[in-house]
Amino acid sequence: MVIMMRQHLLFLLVFLCIDIHSAIDVSSYYEPGPPQLELLLIHLVNNERKVMGLPEFTIDAALSDIARSHSIKMADEGKISHTFPEYPPLDERLARANIFFHAAAENVACGDTSVMELIHEALMESPGHRDNLLSDQYSHLGVGIIFKNDHYYVTQVFADFVTPIPITEMERKLKHDIAVFLPETIKSAYINDTRLKAFCRQRSADVLAGVTRCTLPEPWSSRKADIYTHTFVKAQNIIPMLYNDLKSGTSSWELGVNLGLSKYSPVKKYAVTLIRFY
């Protein structure tokens, strides 16, 4: 029996920061509280996307809470950064808020002006920040702004949310989506055995937990087999890999899915184990 384990980190994190100082006198501007500034900055971002023919971001309260907490951290530290000693990275902050996501990014900025148009203009003039603001990878946005020591600390958190579905439904979806591409001989070789299904589900859970044990149940243990395990968030991202595992030399096959937190990442993910007999 050949055992093969493949783990794929199928989510994206992007971090960018910028320091902004106004070169004009802004003393004549009325300075509303941070909630109004946050809404104004969101409006500027979505207006920019509308002009570019992109869908507007959906404002998300949980992302705004995460962004606001990060701005507080930056204000307390007196500097802009995505990371601080003994401080969780963005993916862990999202996971702690029970956010299931495929992609996420973070822009941070600091300036001595409350004129959000200036903040937004500076972000748009920075290629990396502009990429996040105009990306089609993210659907939701949260903004947090904190004022301290005559500076405004700004955090924008972008994310593409995924709604998890039960593992039995995910198994049916993967089986159906793979079958579209498989030749009839392999498609019809699906075993649908409850013991193998249970093994695949347990194997998937083990991989998420960082456990490497792998012993096929009887009467399958004596048969030649490849065992593949992949982690993923979105089903469409894993289909090409499963197809590649099955596309040739397969006499029969089974798969099983599990969902949980990964030992190697704080992000909740699916794991699918596929057994291919030959």
Buried (B, 14 or more C-beta within 10 A) or exposed (E): BEBEBEBEBBBBBBBBBBEBEBEEEBEEBEBEEBEBBBBBBBBBBBEBBEEEEBEBBBBBEBBBBBBBBBBBBBBEEEEBEBEBEEEBBBBEBBBEEEBBBBBBBBBBBBBBBBBBEBBBEBBBEBEBBBBBBBBEBBBBBBBBBBBEEEBBBBBBBBBBBBEEBEBEEBBEBBBEBBBEBBEEEBBEBBBEBEBBBEBBBBBBBBBBEEEEEBEBEEEBEEEEBBBBBBBBBBBEBBBEBBBEBBBEEBBBBBBBBBBBEBEEBBBBBBBBBBBBBE
